[in-house]
């Protein structure tokens, strides 16, 4: 048994002897993530109930939960959440789609990157609120201006992440594909795509996070629906519990959408490892095989043959 096999057996042994270990680990991970917010909420609830704070401007969790229940009974919570989700979805699809195309072109071509990247970097430095008057002037206060603003927020993280991922692809992998004379589509499918996908997924998550930030600015543009509208409504009516409830709703829905991307992209690391193992196998087989007769090798063989013929004369 090799050292690698012994290592694999040693790693797999405890899992087989204790099948409940993985189940406990799956339950412990989300519980550990909830430990900090639950502890802070319980501490603030205790402080308010003991009378050490009034809780008027920062309501305790019990009041926020009651506000959640009231909003759910009236249907406002569901309706406004669905409207915000619809806006973020279309902004994310448009922004990520355009960023993927431009990022791929800029990462693959130096000339495209030199042409577009300086202008895009300058646009990236503009704050999100600065776009609001211009988009209102162009598209009014309807859905088009809000989706466009969200798409702008999603665009830049995805563009930068995808372009950087393509630029950081190991050139040795590309040379292996060229040595095996892979066509363009096969080169992308077998080498480039598995190498780029992990970083691309991270850029999608970053873009989605900024999309949720930009949707608040978008729903400040005279919106009558959405979680951002609940924020403004709570501010104007002096309801801090409604404001905090809308903030918590943003956090829950945003985390749920991020979790969906993680769930869909779960096979991506395994795909990258399989691609790397396949390339390593190709390198090993190439190193053990006979060298490919290149033009230089053929020219050297021709010269040696001609020199032998002249000496035999």
C-alpha positions as CSV (number, residue, x, y, z in Angstrom):
1,X,0.0,0.0,0.0
2,X,1.4,3.4,-1.0
3,X,1.6,6.4,1.2
4,X,-1.3,8.1,-0.7
5,X,-3.5,5.0,-0.1
6,X,-2.6,4.9,3.6
7,X,-3.5,8.6,3.8
8,X,-6.9,8.1,2.2
9,X,-7.7,5.1,4.4
10,X,-6.7,7.1,7.5
11,X,-9.0,10.0,6.4
12,X,-11.9,7.7,5.6
13,X,-11.6,5.5,8.6
14,X,-13.2,7.7,11.3
15,X,-16.1,8.6,9.0
16,X,-16.9,4.9,8.5
17,X,-16.6,4.1,12.2
18,X,-18.7,7.1,13.2
19,X,-21.5,7.6,10.6
20,X,-23.1,10.2,12.8
21,X,-20.1,12.5,12.7
22,X,-20.9,14.0,9.3
23,X,-24.5,14.5,10.3
24,X,-23.5,16.3,13.5
25,X,-21.0,18.4,11.5
26,X,-23.8,19.4,9.0
27,X,-26.0,20.6,11.9
28,X,-23.1,22.3,13.8
29,X,-22.0,24.5,10.9
30,X,-25.2,26.6,10.5
31,X,-25.7,26.6,14.3
32,X,-22.3,28.1,14.7
33,X,-23.1,30.8,12.2
34,X,-26.3,31.6,14.1
35,X,-24.6,31.8,17.5
36,X,-23.4,35.4,17.2
37,X,-26.7,37.1,16.0
38,X,-28.8,35.0,18.4
39,X,-26.6,35.9,21.3
40,X,-26.7,39.6,20.5
41,X,-30.5,39.5,20.0
42,X,-31.0,37.7,23.3
43,X,-28.7,40.1,25.1
44,X,-30.6,43.2,23.7
45,X,-33.9,41.6,24.7
46,X,-32.7,41.0,28.2
47,X,-31.4,44.6,28.5
48,X,-34.7,46.1,27.3
49,X,-36.8,43.8,29.6
50,X,-34.6,44.7,32.6
51,X,-35.4,48.4,31.9
52,X,-31.8,49.4,31.3
53,X,-32.8,50.7,27.8
54,X,-36.1,52.0,26.5
55,X,-36.0,50.1,23.2
56,X,-38.0,52.8,21.5
57,X,-35.5,53.6,18.7
58,X,-33.9,50.2,18.8
59,X,-36.8,47.8,19.4
60,X,-36.1,44.4,21.0
61,X,-36.4,41.1,19.0
62,X,-39.8,40.4,20.4
63,X,-41.3,43.6,19.0
64,X,-39.5,43.0,15.6
65,X,-41.0,39.5,15.5
66,X,-44.5,40.9,16.2
67,X,-44.0,43.4,13.4
68,X,-43.0,40.6,11.1
69,X,-46.2,38.7,12.0
70,X,-48.4,41.8,11.4
71,X,-46.8,42.4,8.0
72,X,-47.2,38.8,7.1
73,X,-50.9,38.8,8.1
74,X,-51.7,41.8,6.0
75,X,-49.7,40.4,3.0
76,X,-47.3,43.4,2.8
77,X,-44.2,41.4,3.7
78,X,-44.8,38.8,0.9
79,X,-45.8,41.3,-1.7
80,X,-42.9,43.7,-1.1
81,X,-40.4,40.8,-0.9
82,X,-41.5,39.3,-4.2
83,X,-41.3,42.7,-5.9
84,X,-37.8,43.3,-4.6
85,X,-36.8,39.7,-5.6
86,X,-38.1,40.3,-9.1
87,X,-36.1,43.5,-9.5
88,X,-32.9,41.9,-8.2
89,X,-33.4,38.8,-10.4
90,X,-33.6,40.8,-13.6
91,X,-30.9,43.2,-12.6
92,X,-28.6,40.3,-11.8
93,X,-29.4,38.4,-15.0
94,X,-28.7,41.5,-17.2
95,X,-25.7,42.8,-15.3
96,X,-24.0,39.4,-15.0
97,X,-24.7,38.5,-18.6
98,X,-23.2,41.7,-20.0
99,X,-20.3,41.4,-17.6
100,X,-19.6,37.8,-18.6
101,X,-19.4,38.7,-22.3
102,X,-17.2,41.8,-21.8
103,X,-15.1,40.2,-19.2
104,X,-14.4,37.2,-21.4
105,X,-13.4,39.5,-24.3
106,X,-11.2,41.7,-22.1
107,X,-9.5,38.7,-20.4
108,X,-8.8,36.9,-23.7
109,X,-7.7,39.9,-25.8
110,X,-5.1,42.4,-24.7
111,X,-6.4,45.0,-27.2
112,X,-10.0,44.8,-26.0
113,X,-8.8,45.2,-22.4
114,X,-6.7,48.2,-23.3
115,X,-9.7,49.7,-25.1
116,X,-12.4,49.1,-22.5
117,X,-10.9,48.6,-19.1
118,X,-9.8,52.2,-18.4
119,X,-13.3,53.6,-19.1
120,X,-15.0,50.8,-17.1
121,X,-12.6,51.4,-14.1
122,X,-13.5,55.1,-14.2
123,X,-17.3,54.2,-14.2
124,X,-16.8,51.8,-11.3
125,X,-15.6,54.6,-9.1
126,X,-18.9,56.5,-9.4
127,X,-21.2,56.0,-6.3
128,X,-24.5,54.3,-6.9
129,X,-26.5,57.3,-5.7
130,X,-24.9,59.4,-8.4
131,X,-26.6,57.3,-11.1
132,X,-30.1,57.8,-9.6
133,X,-30.9,61.3,-11.1
134,X,-29.7,60.3,-14.5
135,X,-31.6,57.0,-14.6
136,X,-34.8,58.9,-13.5
137,X,-34.3,61.4,-16.2
138,X,-33.8,58.6,-18.8
139,X,-36.4,56.0,-17.7
140,X,-38.6,57.8,-15.2
141,X,-39.4,56.2,-11.8
142,X,-40.7,53.0,-13.2
143,X,-39.1,49.5,-13.2
144,X,-36.6,50.1,-16.0
145,X,-34.6,52.7,-14.1
146,X,-34.5,50.4,-11.0
147,X,-33.4,47.3,-12.9
148,X,-30.8,49.3,-14.7
149,X,-29.3,50.6,-11.5
150,X,-29.2,47.1,-10.0
151,X,-27.5,45.8,-13.2
152,X,-24.9,48.5,-12.9
153,X,-24.1,47.3,-9.4
154,X,-23.9,43.6,-10.5
155,X,-21.8,44.3,-13.6
156,X,-18.5,45.5,-12.1
157,X,-17.7,42.6,-9.6
158,X,-18.6,40.0,-12.2
159,X,-16.6,41.8,-14.9
160,X,-13.5,42.2,-12.8
161,X,-13.7,38.6,-11.4
162,X,-14.2,36.9,-14.7
163,X,-11.5,38.9,-16.5
164,X,-9.0,38.3,-13.7
165,X,-9.9,34.6,-13.7
166,X,-9.2,34.2,-17.5
167,X,-5.9,36.1,-17.1
168,X,-4.8,33.9,-14.3
169,X,-5.3,30.6,-16.1
170,X,-2.0,28.6,-16.0
171,X,-0.4,28.9,-19.4
172,X,1.0,25.4,-19.1
173,X,-2.6,24.1,-19.3
174,X,-3.1,26.0,-22.5
175,X,0.1,24.7,-23.9
176,X,-1.0,21.1,-23.1
177,X,-4.2,21.7,-25.0
178,X,-2.3,23.1,-28.0
179,X,0.2,20.2,-27.9
180,X,-2.8,17.8,-28.2
181,X,-4.2,20.0,-31.0
182,X,-7.5,20.6,-29.3
183,X,-9.9,22.8,-31.3
184,X,-11.2,26.0,-29.8
185,X,-14.4,24.6,-28.3
186,X,-12.7,21.7,-26.8
187,X,-9.9,23.9,-25.3
188,X,-12.6,26.0,-23.6
189,X,-14.6,23.0,-22.4
190,X,-11.8,20.9,-21.1
191,X,-9.2,23.4,-19.9
192,X,-10.3,27.0,-19.7
193,X,-13.8,26.5,-18.3
194,X,-12.9,24.3,-15.3
195,X,-10.0,26.6,-14.5
196,X,-12.1,29.7,-14.6
197,X,-15.4,28.5,-13.0
198,X,-14.4,28.7,-9.3
199,X,-13.4,32.3,-9.5
200,X,-16.4,33.1,-11.7
201,X,-18.7,31.7,-9.0
202,X,-17.1,34.0,-6.4
203,X,-17.6,37.0,-8.7
204,X,-21.2,36.1,-9.2
205,X,-21.7,36.0,-5.4
206,X,-20.0,39.4,-5.1
207,X,-22.2,40.8,-7.8
208,X,-25.3,39.5,-6.2
209,X,-24.3,41.0,-2.9
210,X,-23.9,44.4,-4.6
211,X,-27.1,43.9,-6.4
212,X,-28.9,43.7,-3.0
213,X,-27.1,46.9,-1.9
214,X,-28.1,48.7,-5.1
215,X,-31.7,47.6,-4.9
216,X,-32.1,49.8,-1.8
217,X,-30.9,52.8,-3.7
218,X,-33.1,51.8,-6.6
219,X,-36.2,51.6,-4.5
220,X,-35.6,55.0,-3.1
221,X,-36.5,56.4,-6.5
222,X,-40.1,56.9,-5.8
223,X,-41.0,53.3,-5.4
224,X,-44.4,52.3,-4.0
225,X,-43.5,48.6,-3.5
226,X,-40.6,46.6,-2.3
227,X,-38.6,46.2,0.9
228,X,-36.9,49.5,0.3
229,X,-40.4,51.1,0.3
230,X,-41.0,49.5,3.8
231,X,-37.8,51.3,5.0
232,X,-39.0,54.7,3.8
233,X,-42.5,54.1,5.1
234,X,-41.2,53.2,8.5
235,X,-39.0,56.3,8.5
236,X,-41.8,58.6,7.5
237,X,-44.3,57.1,10.0
238,X,-41.8,56.8,12.8
239,X,-41.9,53.0,13.0
240,X,-38.4,51.8,13.9
241,X,-39.7,48.2,14.3
242,X,-40.8,48.2,10.7
243,X,-37.4,49.6,9.5
244,X,-35.5,46.9,11.4
245,X,-38.0,44.2,10.1
246,X,-37.3,45.3,6.5
247,X,-33.5,45.2,7.2
248,X,-33.8,41.7,8.6
249,X,-35.9,40.7,5.6
250,X,-33.2,42.0,3.3
251,X,-30.6,39.9,5.2
252,X,-32.6,36.7,5.1
253,X,-33.6,36.9,1.4
254,X,-30.1,38.0,0.4
255,X,-28.5,35.1,2.3
256,X,-31.0,32.7,0.8
257,X,-30.2,33.8,-2.8
258,X,-26.4,33.6,-2.0
259,X,-27.0,30.1,-0.7
260,X,-28.7,29.1,-3.9
261,X,-25.7,30.1,-5.9
262,X,-23.5,28.1,-3.6
263,X,-25.8,25.1,-3.9
264,X,-25.9,25.3,-7.7
265,X,-22.1,25.8,-7.9
266,X,-21.3,23.0,-5.5
267,X,-19.9,20.6,-8.2
268,X,-17.6,23.3,-9.6
269,X,-14.5,22.5,-7.3
270,X,-14.8,18.8,-8.1
271,X,-14.9,19.7,-11.8
272,X,-11.7,21.8,-11.4
273,X,-10.0,18.9,-9.6
274,X,-11.0,16.4,-12.3
275,X,-9.7,18.8,-15.0
276,X,-6.4,19.2,-13.1
277,X,-6.0,15.5,-12.7
278,X,-6.7,15.0,-16.4
279,X,-4.1,17.5,-17.4
280,X,-1.6,15.9,-15.0
281,X,-2.3,12.5,-16.6
282,X,-1.7,14.0,-20.0
283,X,1.6,15.6,-18.9
284,X,2.7,12.2,-17.5
285,X,1.8,10.3,-20.6
286,X,3.5,13.0,-22.8
287,X,6.7,12.8,-20.7
288,X,6.8,9.0,-20.9
289,X,5.9,8.9,-24.7
290,X,8.2,9.5,-27.6
291,X,8.9,13.2,-28.4
292,X,6.9,14.7,-31.1
293,X,8.8,15.3,-34.3
294,X,8.8,19.1,-34.6
295,X,10.1,21.1,-37.6
296,X,13.4,21.7,-35.9
297,X,13.9,18.0,-35.2
298,X,13.1,17.1,-38.8
299,X,15.6,19.8,-40.1
300,X,18.3,18.5,-37.8
301,X,17.7,14.9,-39.0
302,X,17.8,16.1,-42.7
303,X,21.1,17.9,-42.1
304,X,22.7,14.8,-40.4
305,X,21.5,12.6,-43.3
306,X,22.9,14.9,-46.0
307,X,26.3,15.2,-44.1
308,X,26.5,11.4,-43.9
309,X,25.8,11.1,-47.7
310,X,28.6,13.7,-48.5
311,X,31.1,11.9,-46.3
312,X,30.3,8.5,-47.9
313,X,31.3,9.9,-51.3
